[in-house]
């Protein structure tokens, strides 16, 4: 379906939906999304241009049926699949994908950490009509002996390979900075994000700043080439209500706010959505949404939002 749309852009140095929207163009993906959302194509273009809507649509994901995430569009549901070190086969992951799509998933993340990751991802992308996301640091970690051996060359290699395969969005924990790691020292549940924990360990052992933060512009250039969307990973999100409250009781900055906008002065245009921390009481949900919506209309909730909290 997208072959003709993408073919006309092959020689463009920047191929993102935001770039075209800001040039006043309405792409085939925007028109398709407009029909799905029952909105005017001009509104889709304008929302994408403003950064209030994203269309995760890698140019190499040929059978993708474009969709949108943003304040003007319908709420979307993500499903996670992926192999592990104990079980790894392509047929099993394709079956998970088919069930996820059948029951209404709008996007799917391949969080494989076992063997044969590239081949499994290739099969998933080829079979998927919905956007596919990944966490590239998982595969990068599998290519080195120890966490502290991770380096930017390996990270960029993995990111480029995944982008070339057709991954539509990637979780990049660029906002997990070394100066914020001590804020988690008194938590009950520690750092529950796997990507966040990997980077925290890497920074502590190497005494260096987050390599994804330091090379954010290099990642942007790869994403612009393939039209990949950032999922700005909430790597220091709390894993419990007690830890969510700890940040505010100590008068600290909201870590989600810190992590959501790692490069406010970036010269590159990049599409992104923000992973919003879960495990918050009902009374704090509205506050968190209001704060983050000042900067973005694209939020993904990680963790539970209990309606009430009680003690025995």
Residue pairs with C-beta under 8 A, 6 or more apart in sequence:
1 62
1 63
1 64
1 65
2 28
2 29
2 57
2 61
2 62
2 63
2 64
2 66
3 62
4 28
5 27
5 28
5 29
6 59
6 62
9 15
9 59
13 224
13 225
14 224
14 225
14 269
15 59
15 224
15 225
15 226
15 227
16 223
16 224
16 227
16 269
16 270
16 271
17 27
17 29
17 30
17 48
17 54
17 55
17 57
17 227
17 271
18 48
18 49
18 51
18 269
18 270
18 271
19 224
19 269
20 27
21 27
21 30
21 45
21 46
21 48
21 49
22 49
22 269
24 45
25 45
26 41
26 42
26 44
26 45
29 55
29 57
29 66
30 41
30 44
30 45
30 48
30 55
31 41
31 44
32 65
32 66
33 39
33 44
33 55
33 66
33 67
33 68
33 73
34 40
34 41
34 43
34 44
36 66
36 67
36 68
37 44
37 68
37 72
37 73
37 74
39 72
39 73
43 72
44 53
44 55
44 68
44 72
47 53
47 70
47 71
47 72
48 54
48 55
48 70
48 271
51 271
51 296
52 70
52 71
52 72
52 296
52 297
52 298
53 68
53 69
53 70
53 71
53 72
53 73
53 297
53 298
54 68
54 69
54 70
54 229
54 271
54 272
54 273
54 298
55 66
55 67
55 68
55 271
56 67
56 69
56 107
56 131
56 133
56 168
56 169
56 228
56 229
56 271
57 64
57 66
57 131
57 168
57 227
58 64
58 163
58 166
58 167
58 168
58 226
58 227
58 228
59 226
59 227
60 163
60 164
60 165
60 166
60 226
61 125
61 128
61 131
61 132
61 166
61 167
61 168
62 166
63 126
63 128
63 129
64 128
64 129
64 130
64 131
64 168
65 129
65 130
67 76
67 106
67 107
67 130
67 131
69 76
69 107
69 273
69 298
70 297
70 298
71 293
71 297
71 298
72 297
76 106
76 107
77 104
77 105
77 106
77 107
78 105
78 106
78 107
78 108
78 109
78 133
78 300
79 100
79 105
79 107
79 108
79 109
80 108
80 109
80 111
81 93
81 96
81 97
81 100
81 108
81 109
81 110
81 111
81 124
82 93
82 109
82 110
82 111
82 112
82 113
83 89
83 92
83 93
83 112
83 113
83 114
83 115
83 116
83 117
83 120
84 112
84 113
84 114
85 113
85 114
85 115
86 114
87 114
88 112
88 114
88 115
88 116
88 120
90 116
90 119
90 120
90 123
93 110
93 112
93 120
93 123
93 124
94 123
94 124
94 127
97 108
97 124
97 127
97 128
98 127
100 108
101 108
101 128
101 129
101 130
105 130
106 130
106 131
107 130
107 131
107 132
107 133
107 168
107 169
108 124
108 128
108 130
108 131
108 132
108 133
109 132
109 133
109 134
109 135
109 171
110 120
110 121
110 124
110 132
110 133
110 134
111 134
111 135
111 138
112 120
112 121
112 138
112 139
113 138
113 142
117 138
117 139
117 142
118 139
118 161
118 165
121 132
121 134
121 162
121 165
121 167
122 165
124 132
125 132
125 165
125 166
125 167
131 168
131 169
131 229
132 166
132 167
132 168
132 169
133 167
133 168
133 169
133 170
133 171
133 231
134 162
134 167
134 170
134 171
135 170
135 171
135 194
135 195
135 233
136 155
136 158
136 159
136 162
136 170
136 171
136 172
137 150
137 155
137 173
137 195
137 198
137 199
137 212
138 194
138 195
139 158
139 162
140 150
140 154
140 155
140 157
140 158
141 147
141 150
141 198
143 154
143 158
144 150
144 151
144 154
147 198
147 201
147 202
147 205
148 201
148 202
148 205
148 206
150 198
150 202
150 211
151 211
152 211
152 214
152 215
152 218
155 211
155 212
155 215
156 215
156 218
156 219
156 222
159 170
159 219
159 222
160 222
162 170
163 170
163 222
163 223
163 225
163 226
163 228
164 226
167 228
168 228
168 229
169 228
169 229
169 230
169 231
169 273
170 223
170 228
170 229
170 230
170 231
171 195
171 231
171 232
171 233
171 275
172 212
172 216
172 219
172 230
172 231
172 232
172 233
173 193
173 195
173 196
173 199
173 210
173 212
173 233
173 235
173 259
174 210
174 212
174 213
174 216
174 219
174 232
174 233
174 259
174 262
174 263
175 210
175 213
175 232
175 233
175 235
175 258
175 259
175 260
175 261
175 262
176 195
176 196
176 199
176 200
176 203
176 210
176 212
176 213
176 233
176 235
176 236
176 259
177 209
177 210
177 213
177 258
178 203
178 204
178 208
178 209
178 210
180 236
180 255
180 258
181 200
181 203
181 204
181 236
183 236
183 247
183 250
183 252
183 255
184 190
184 191
184 200
184 236
186 246
187 238
187 239
187 240
187 242
187 243
187 246
188 240
188 242
188 243
189 238
189 239
189 240
189 242
189 243
190 197
190 239
191 197
191 200
191 235
191 236
191 239
192 237
192 238
192 239
193 233
193 234
193 235
193 236
193 237
195 233
195 235
196 233
196 234
196 235
196 236
196 237
197 235
199 210
199 212
199 235
200 235
202 208
202 211
203 209
203 210
212 219
213 262
213 263
216 262
216 263
216 266
217 263
217 266
217 267
217 268
220 266
220 268
220 270
221 268
222 228
223 229
223 230
223 270
223 271
224 268
224 269
224 270
229 271
229 272
229 273
230 270
230 271
230 272
230 273
231 272
231 273
231 275
231 300
232 259
232 260
232 261
232 262
232 272
232 273
232 274
232 275
233 259
233 275
234 255
234 256
234 259
234 260
234 274
234 275
234 276
234 277
234 302
235 259
236 255
236 259
237 255
237 256
237 275
237 277
237 278
237 279
237 302
237 303
238 244
238 246
238 247
238 277
238 279
238 303
239 279
239 303
240 279
241 279
241 280
241 281
241 306
241 309
243 279
244 277
244 279
244 280
244 281
244 284
247 253
247 254
247 255
248 254
254 288
254 291
255 277
256 274
256 275
256 276
256 277
256 288
256 292
257 291
257 292
260 274
260 292
260 295
260 296
261 295
272 296
272 298
273 296
273 298
273 299
273 300
274 292
274 296
274 298
274 299
274 300
275 299
275 300
275 301
275 302
276 288
276 289
276 292
276 299
276 300
276 301
276 302
277 288
277 302
277 303
278 301
278 302
278 303
278 304
278 305
279 303
279 304
279 305
280 288
280 303
280 305
281 306
281 308
281 309
282 305
282 306
282 307
282 308
285 305
289 299
292 299
293 299
